[in-house]
Amino acid sequence: MPVTEAREILVVVAARLADAGIDTSQLDARLLLATALQRDDAVLPHETLDRWTADEVARLDGFVERRIAGEPVSRIRGWREFWSLRFMLSPDTLDPRPDSETLVAAAVAAGGQMKTPRILDLGTGSGCLLLACLAELPDASGCGVDISDNAVETARQNAHALGLAERIRFQPAAFADDLTALGSFDLVISNPPYIPRHEIAVLAPEVASFDPVRALDGGGDGLASWRQVMPAIARHLASSGQAFVEIGAGQAPQVTPIAAAAGLQVTDMHADLGGIVRCLTLSHVS
Ligand SMILES: C[S@@+](CC[C@H](N)C(=O)[O-])C[C@H]1O[C@@H](n2cnc3c(N)ncnc32)[C@H](O)[C@@H]1O
């Protein structure tokens, strides 16, 4: 193939994506072209591609078809950047959300005041929350549990890839399981499934069709996981420890009494960049 201007390809791909109603067509075109070229960075329009083979053309076409069918770019690439770290995804892991960085920021601030914090992550998925905390807190160690064996395996691989495996262990387990053998923890973090079941089908196709249902489904009222996670936090949190949980938009008034029934109190609330409360700090009732 002759030397090709990236712009020529990007214009055509972005137009196909825009025609399919994709708002982020230009950025997606750059990322999908990079993925077809097996590059991690977005391709810039002014670049000249010194190779552009038939295989790459076919690969890009396949990626564009998948994107038009609603698959998020992160699923097509197989990884997502979160807290400036790279997390490999699998069909059994939630695609980490930027909103969840609110929880990481709050937990890291608390962990920074502790000497050698031990952190438990309930429902670890890709491991993104716990691994981001460990990356920021060099003296911390942690344990991530998830009901999905496959998610636990992906989290382990992410820990290795980030050079954090020595300070972390992952274990397949359910919220309700007895994890007392793991000891107690100075910090417990959790982003459990909290979406009411009937709302899942009407979420954006990127979420409804590509995130695992088990990572989303909070039962009929969206609170089913909380009824297991709050007692689990109470069991595993050290007496002077703090827990940080991500909640659904507007869920604080419903989650707070469930925490209280487990012997926990809300001591702080943290909003995301849009001003929506995303994270609660909890401690044992004093
Ligand atoms: C909303 S996702 C959060 C994943 C990850 N922590 C993040 O923030 O991207 C919830 C996770 O909880 C796990 N999960 C769901 N039900 C569970 C249960 N009963 N016990 C343990 N983990 C569970 C799911 O497999 C999923 O990985």
The ligand as a Tripos MOL2 file, in Angstrom:
@<TRIPOS>MOLECULE
LIG
   27    29     1     0     0
SMALL
NO_CHARGES

@<TRIPOS>ATOM
      1 C1        -20.1070   -2.4510   39.9140 C.3       1 LIG1
      2 S1        -18.9420   -3.7720   39.7230 S.3       1 LIG1
      3 C2        -17.4890   -2.9700   40.3620 C.3       1 LIG1
      4 C3        -16.1960   -3.5050   39.8050 C.3       1 LIG1
      5 C4        -14.9730   -2.6630   40.1760 C.3       1 LIG1
      6 N1        -14.7750   -2.6130   41.6010 N.3       1 LIG1
      7 C5        -15.1230   -1.2560   39.6080 C.2       1 LIG1
      8 O1        -15.3650   -0.3350   40.3980 O.co2     1 LIG1
      9 O2        -15.0010   -1.0880   38.3770 O.co2     1 LIG1
     10 C6        -19.4410   -4.8730   41.0280 C.3       1 LIG1
     11 C7        -18.6090   -6.1360   41.1780 C.3       1 LIG1
     12 O3        -19.1790   -6.9080   42.2340 O.3       1 LIG1
     13 C8        -19.1540   -8.2800   41.8790 C.3       1 LIG1
     14 N2        -20.2590   -8.9360   42.6020 N.ar      1 LIG1
     15 C9        -21.5690   -8.9460   42.3220 C.ar      1 LIG1
     16 N3        -22.2550   -9.6360   43.2550 N.ar      1 LIG1
     17 C10       -21.3450  -10.0730   44.1550 C.ar      1 LIG1
     18 C11       -21.4390  -10.8380   45.3560 C.ar      1 LIG1
     19 N4        -22.6070  -11.2630   45.8130 N.pl3     1 LIG1
     20 N5        -20.3150  -11.0960   46.0270 N.ar      1 LIG1
     21 C12       -19.0980  -10.6430   45.5690 C.ar      1 LIG1
     22 N6        -18.9510   -9.9210   44.4450 N.ar      1 LIG1
     23 C13       -20.0580   -9.6330   43.7400 C.ar      1 LIG1
     24 C14       -19.3450   -8.2920   40.3720 C.3       1 LIG1
     25 O4        -18.8450   -9.4930   39.7940 O.3       1 LIG1
     26 C15       -18.5830   -7.0420   39.9530 C.3       1 LIG1
     27 O5        -17.2530   -7.3360   39.6230 O.3       1 LIG1
@<TRIPOS>BOND
     1     1     2 1
     2     2     3 1
     3     2    10 1
     4     3     4 1
     5     4     5 1
     6     5     6 1
     7     5     7 1
     8     7     8 2
     9     7     9 1
    10    10    11 1
    11    11    12 1
    12    11    26 1
    13    12    13 1
    14    13    14 1
    15    13    24 1
    16    14    15 ar
    17    14    23 ar
    18    15    16 ar
    19    16    17 ar
    20    17    18 ar
    21    17    23 ar
    22    18    19 1
    23    18    20 ar
    24    20    21 ar
    25    21    22 ar
    26    22    23 ar
    27    24    25 1
    28    24    26 1
    29    26    27 1
@<TRIPOS>SUBSTRUCTURE
     1 LIG1         1 GROUP 0 **** ****
